[in-house]
Amino acid sequence: MNSEQLAQRGEELYSNLLASLAALERATGVPGGERYAAFLHGQIEGLAQALRSIFPGEDNWGERAAFAVRPVLTEHHCDCHDISD
């Protein structure tokens, strides 16, 4: 497999990752969607790990994946309030 084909595969995996993230967002808004959301969470983590392990190089798919999944895997959000009065 040449580097162009490898880059294409990385992009394809990244697109799948983004589609899974969008499906997860939709699933969390549906009553009873918890099981599907849990399944998607595992799929997302697997895709992100694959991108990080297999594609650490030029196109930086692993880093892109890390930024894309950060809000999901770390549940990164801020419920803080500015208390400087």
N, C-alpha and C positions, 0 to 999 in steps of 0.2 A: 504494500500500500504506500503510495507516494504521499508527500506532505500535503498536497492539495486535497487528496481524498481524506486524509486524516483530519484536516481542518473542517472539511464538509461534515464528517461524522461528529466532530465536536459541536459544530453549530446545530446539527440535528438533535443531539442530546440536550443541548441548551434550550432549544425550542420546546422539546418535550417537557423539560423542567418548568419552563414558563407556563405551558398549558396546564400542567399539574397544579401549579400555584394558583392559577385562575380558577380551576375546578375546586380547589380547597376553599378558596374564598367564597365561592357559590355554595358549597356544601355546608359551611358553617352558618349560613344564613337561613337554612332550611330546617324546620323542626324534624327531628329524627335523623339528621344527617351526620350524627357523631361517628357512626361506624365507618361510613364512607370517608369522612374526614380523617379518621385514624389510619385507614388504609392509605390514603393519599399522602399522609404525613410520612409514612414509611417509604413510599415510592419516591417522594421528594428527597428524603435523606439519602437514599440509594443513588439517585441520579447525581446529586451534589457530590457524593463521595467518589463516584466514577469519574466525574469531570475533574475533580481535584487530583485524583490518582493517575488517570490516563493522559490528561491533557494539561500538564503544568507549564507547558512551554509558551511559544510565541503568541498564540491567540488568547492566552490567559483565561481559558474557559473555567478553570477551577476558581479563580478569583471572582469572576463574574457570577458564578454559581453561588459562592459564599455570600456575596452581597444580596443576591436575589432571595436566598432562603433565610437570611438573618432574621427578618421579622417573624417567620414561621417557626423556626427551630428554637430560637431564643425567646420567642414571644416578646420581642423588643418593642416596647411602647412606654410612654411616659404618662402617668396619671398624676404627675406632680403639679403643684400650683405655686405660683410665684408668691412667696410669703414675705417679700421685702417691703415692709410698710414704713 
